[in-house]
Amino acid sequence: GNIYEGFLRIARSELPTIAAVNGAAVGAGMNLALGCDVRIAARRARFDTRFLQIGIHPGGGHTWMLRRIAGPQTTMATVVFGEVVDGTEAERLGIVHRCVEDDQLLNAAHEMAARAAAAPRELVIETKKTIKAMADVSEHPDAVARELTPQLWSTRQPFFEERIKALQSQISSKKS
């Protein structure tokens, strides 16, 4: 089998994925984090590509993922020049979405996951598909057109009406 199938399965997940990086993410471990939709790091986290230092070319789509996430300069600095970055620096470079205190990592990841889990599953899946599809869209009108079909679909779902009614009820109760 393909040694990278596990990484690819995570990257292909229809549900959103979060990597909570608490320690060293080295080589293939860093690939696992890069394959997730969002990365949150503890301050003590370390991102270390280390491929060249051990004499192996990067694999698993490492350079592609990192370049798309953090840009060519950060990719060169970490992969070719061997820079190791902690959680704070990874946030500054855009490798992670957020860096938190070490003891807050799991809470931060759980809170983020709970917000997505509170939304209708089908809507979350459809929205993730749309975000991924935007990679090849370069013009704003094309983006508007790409979003239109799933947005119309969502307005026809039972959850839309339920949530609008709940919101209206909430607003009404605040007025009284």
GIQUI-V770686 format. One record per residue. N is the residue number from 1. RES is the residue in one small letter. OMEGA is omega in whole degrees, -180 to 180 (999 if undefined). Layout:
N,RES,OMEGA  N,RES,OMEGA
This chain:
1,g,179  2,n,-179  3,i,-179  4,y,-176  5,e,179  6,g,178  7,f,-178  8,l,179  9,r,178  10,i,-179  11,a,-179  12,r,-178  13,s,178  14,e,177  15,l,179  16,p,-178  17,t,179  18,i,171  19,a,174  20,a,-173  21,v,-173  22,n,-177  23,g,-178  24,a,171  25,a,-172  26,v,175  27,g,-179  28,a,176  29,g,176  30,m,176  31,n,-180  32,l,179  33,a,-179  34,l,180  35,g,179  36,c,-178  37,d,-179  38,v,177  39,r,173  40,i,-178  41,a,168  42,a,179  43,r,-176  44,r,179  45,a,176  46,r,177  47,f,-172  48,d,-178  49,t,173  50,r,-178  51,f,-176  52,l,-178  53,q,177  54,i,173  55,g,179  56,i,176  57,h,177  58,p,180  59,g,177  60,g,-178  61,g,-176  62,h,-176  63,t,179  64,w,-179  65,m,-176  66,l,180  67,r,179  68,r,-178  69,i,-170  70,a,177  71,g,-175  72,p,-177  73,q,178  74,t,178  75,t,178  76,m,-177  77,a,-177  78,t,-175  79,v,-175  80,v,-176  81,f,171  82,g,178  83,e,175  84,v,-177  85,v,177  86,d,-176  87,g,-180  88,t,180  89,e,178  90,a,176  91,e,-180  92,r,-178  93,l,-180  94,g,178  95,i,176  96,v,179  97,h,-175  98,r,173  99,c,-178  100,v,175  101,e,-175  102,d,-176  103,d,-180  104,q,-173  105,l,-177  106,l,176  107,n,-179  108,a,180  109,a,179  110,h,179  111,e,180  112,m,-180  113,a,-179  114,a,179  115,r,178  116,a,-178  117,a,180  118,a,179  119,a,177  120,p,-175  121,r,-178  122,e,180  123,l,177  124,v,-180  125,i,-179  126,e,-180  127,t,177  128,k,178  129,k,-179  130,t,179  131,i,179  132,k,-179  133,a,-179  134,m,-180  135,a,-178  136,d,179  137,v,-178  138,s,-177  139,e,-178  140,h,179  141,p,177  142,d,178  143,a,178  144,v,180  145,a,-179  146,r,-179  147,e,-172  148,l,-178  149,t,179  150,p,178  151,q,176  152,l,177  153,w,-176  154,s,-179  155,t,179  156,r,-178  157,q,179  158,p,-178  159,f,-180  160,f,-180  161,e,180  162,e,-177  163,r,176  164,i,179  165,k,179  166,a,179  167,l,178  168,q,179  169,s,178  170,q,-180  171,i,179  172,s,-178  173,s,178  174,k,180  175,k,-176  176,s,999
